[in-house]
Every structure is written in C-alpha cells, then in structure tokens.
Amino acid sequence: MRVSGYFLCNNNQKLILTYGGFMDNRIKSLIVLRFGSQTDFAKEVNNSESFVSRVVRGRTPLSEEMKKKWVKALGKKAQSILDTEKK
C-alpha cells in the first residue's frame, strides 16, 4: 500500500515503514492505517485538521491530556512514538 509518499505494510500486526524513521512518519502511518486520513482522525479526537498536521510534523507538542486521547484512539503503539516526540 502506498500512502502519501510512505510505503506501508502490515506484517503480523507490526507496522513497517520501508523508509524514514521519524516520529511524524510513524504517527501519520498509524493514523492512516486506523482512520484512513488525518481528517477522520481529527474528528475522532476532537481536534482541528491543522492541529493534527502540526503535531504530526513535530511543530506542536501534545499536552498530557491530549496525548492520552491520541493513544486511546491509535492504540498502545502510539504511546512509545508520542513519548519520543521533541518537546
């Protein structure tokens, strides 16, 4: 599957990126795999699309409360990704 420049596959429930390794690639990949788009994800977590985009690109940090919402929506894999984001 090819999504916005990222090549993804689901191999035994593990997300594999064929290139890149940055937080934004990994979190965007989880969003697209679970919700299909950042727009649908933004609706799920009651955020604007622009806010989600800024977080994904590393431009805006998440508060602890918002991080919990994102992890709940994206699953436990998101916890380790979001914990490594630059503050």
Residue frames as qw, qx, qy, qz and C-alpha x, y, z in Angstrom:
[[0.000, 0.892, 0.451, 0.000, 0.00, 0.00, 0.00],
 [0.415, 0.165, -0.009, 0.894, 1.33, 3.47, -0.83],
 [0.189, -0.865, -0.461, 0.054, 0.05, 6.42, 1.19],
 [0.019, -0.998, 0.030, -0.043, 1.27, 9.99, 0.66],
 [0.319, 0.762, -0.525, 0.204, 4.87, 9.03, -0.02],
 [0.407, -0.441, 0.741, -0.300, 5.03, 6.39, 2.72],
 [0.645, 0.122, -0.699, -0.283, 5.20, 2.75, 1.82],
 [0.496, -0.340, 0.570, -0.560, 3.45, 0.68, 4.44],
 [0.648, -0.037, -0.713, -0.265, 2.60, -2.91, 5.08],
 [0.661, -0.475, 0.324, -0.482, 1.07, -4.69, 8.00],
 [0.614, 0.282, -0.735, 0.059, 3.21, -7.68, 8.90],
 [0.574, -0.276, -0.723, 0.268, 1.95, -9.73, 11.85],
 [0.325, -0.867, -0.376, 0.031, 0.34, -6.67, 13.46],
 [0.497, -0.524, 0.071, 0.687, 3.61, -4.70, 13.22],
 [0.374, 0.912, 0.085, -0.144, 3.83, -1.51, 11.22],
 [0.704, -0.143, 0.333, 0.610, 6.76, -1.46, 8.84],
 [0.259, 0.909, -0.054, -0.321, 7.99, 1.68, 7.12],
 [0.881, 0.290, 0.140, 0.347, 10.16, 0.98, 4.11],
 [0.487, 0.339, -0.130, 0.795, 11.97, 4.27, 4.53],
 [0.238, -0.657, 0.081, -0.711, 12.13, 7.04, 7.07],
 [0.573, -0.244, -0.710, 0.329, 12.02, 6.59, 10.77],
 [0.003, -0.224, 0.250, -0.942, 10.95, 9.90, 12.10],
 [0.177, 0.299, 0.735, -0.583, 8.12, 10.32, 14.59],
 [0.452, 0.399, 0.003, -0.798, 5.99, 12.10, 12.01],
 [0.455, 0.221, -0.746, -0.433, 6.17, 9.17, 9.58],
 [0.186, -0.084, -0.957, 0.204, 5.28, 6.66, 12.26],
 [0.217, 0.360, 0.584, -0.694, 2.40, 8.59, 13.78],
 [0.475, 0.378, -0.233, -0.760, 0.99, 9.51, 10.37],
 [0.355, 0.137, -0.886, -0.264, 1.22, 5.86, 9.36],
 [0.011, -0.237, -0.887, 0.396, -0.79, 4.78, 12.40],
 [0.336, 0.420, 0.249, -0.806, -3.38, 7.48, 11.71],
 [0.481, 0.340, -0.491, -0.642, -3.78, 6.44, 8.08],
 [0.275, 0.046, -0.958, -0.064, -3.89, 2.72, 8.88],
 [0.004, -0.324, -0.826, 0.462, -6.54, 3.13, 11.59],
 [0.227, 0.636, 0.401, -0.619, -8.61, 6.04, 10.27],
 [0.589, 0.567, 0.495, 0.296, -7.84, 6.37, 6.57],
 [0.306, 0.681, 0.072, 0.662, -6.98, 10.07, 6.82],
 [0.264, -0.015, -0.446, 0.855, -5.85, 12.76, 9.22],
 [0.361, -0.269, -0.156, -0.879, -9.27, 14.39, 8.72],
 [0.752, -0.336, -0.489, -0.288, -11.12, 11.38, 10.09],
 [0.624, -0.141, -0.548, 0.539, -8.65, 11.06, 12.94],
 [0.053, 0.182, -0.199, 0.962, -9.04, 14.75, 13.81],
 [0.578, -0.356, -0.263, -0.685, -12.79, 14.26, 14.10],
 [0.782, -0.246, -0.569, 0.061, -12.29, 11.23, 16.34],
 [0.563, -0.221, -0.429, 0.671, -10.07, 13.10, 18.82],
 [0.062, -0.921, -0.380, 0.059, -11.99, 16.39, 18.54],
 [0.382, -0.525, 0.214, 0.729, -9.08, 18.36, 17.12],
 [0.481, 0.775, -0.072, -0.403, -8.80, 20.50, 14.02],
 [0.905, 0.357, 0.067, 0.222, -7.08, 19.05, 10.97],
 [0.326, 0.808, -0.292, 0.394, -4.46, 21.79, 11.16],
 [0.504, -0.676, 0.463, -0.272, -3.66, 20.92, 14.79],
 [0.947, -0.050, 0.316, 0.040, -3.22, 17.23, 13.92],
 [0.724, 0.616, -0.044, 0.306, -1.00, 18.19, 11.00],
 [0.013, 0.847, -0.384, 0.367, 1.18, 20.43, 13.18],
 [0.717, -0.486, 0.472, -0.162, 1.61, 17.65, 15.75],
 [0.943, 0.217, 0.220, 0.120, 2.42, 15.08, 13.07],
 [0.578, 0.700, -0.129, 0.399, 5.07, 17.39, 11.58],
 [0.681, -0.225, -0.353, 0.601, 6.56, 17.99, 15.02],
 [0.121, 0.511, 0.043, 0.850, 5.59, 21.67, 15.08],
 [0.497, -0.517, 0.113, -0.688, 3.26, 21.46, 18.10],
 [0.133, 0.139, -0.928, 0.320, 3.67, 19.29, 21.22],
 [0.559, -0.454, -0.585, -0.373, 0.74, 17.45, 22.75],
 [0.405, -0.528, 0.430, -0.610, -0.41, 18.10, 26.29],
 [0.100, -0.147, 0.961, -0.211, -0.54, 15.04, 28.53],
 [0.547, 0.332, 0.538, -0.548, -4.34, 15.05, 28.35],
 [0.632, 0.585, -0.205, -0.464, -4.33, 15.22, 24.55],
 [0.185, 0.452, -0.868, -0.089, -1.63, 12.55, 24.36],
 [0.360, 0.044, 0.867, -0.341, -3.95, 10.20, 26.30],
 [0.646, 0.509, 0.238, -0.516, -6.75, 10.85, 23.79],
 [0.486, 0.620, -0.526, -0.321, -4.46, 10.12, 20.87],
 [0.010, -0.301, 0.950, -0.085, -3.15, 6.91, 22.44],
 [0.525, 0.224, 0.685, -0.452, -6.69, 5.76, 23.16],
 [0.661, 0.603, 0.031, -0.446, -7.65, 6.36, 19.52],
 [0.500, 0.650, -0.551, -0.156, -4.46, 4.97, 17.95],
 [0.961, -0.108, -0.253, 0.037, -3.60, 2.15, 20.32],
 [0.706, -0.651, 0.125, 0.248, -0.66, 1.36, 22.57],
 [0.736, 0.219, 0.194, 0.610, 1.90, 1.59, 19.75],
 [0.144, 0.838, 0.126, 0.512, 1.28, 5.32, 19.68],
 [0.583, -0.809, -0.023, 0.068, 2.40, 5.70, 23.31],
 [0.734, -0.309, 0.234, 0.557, 6.05, 4.96, 22.60],
 [0.447, 0.492, 0.331, 0.670, 6.01, 7.12, 19.47],
 [0.135, -0.885, -0.194, -0.402, 4.43, 10.08, 21.21],
 [0.678, -0.698, 0.010, 0.228, 6.76, 9.73, 24.20],
 [0.684, -0.107, 0.259, 0.674, 9.74, 10.26, 21.89],
 [0.298, 0.830, 0.299, 0.363, 8.40, 13.45, 20.30],
 [0.424, 0.183, -0.196, 0.865, 10.55, 16.54, 20.60],
 [0.248, -0.801, -0.501, 0.213, 9.43, 18.97, 23.26]]
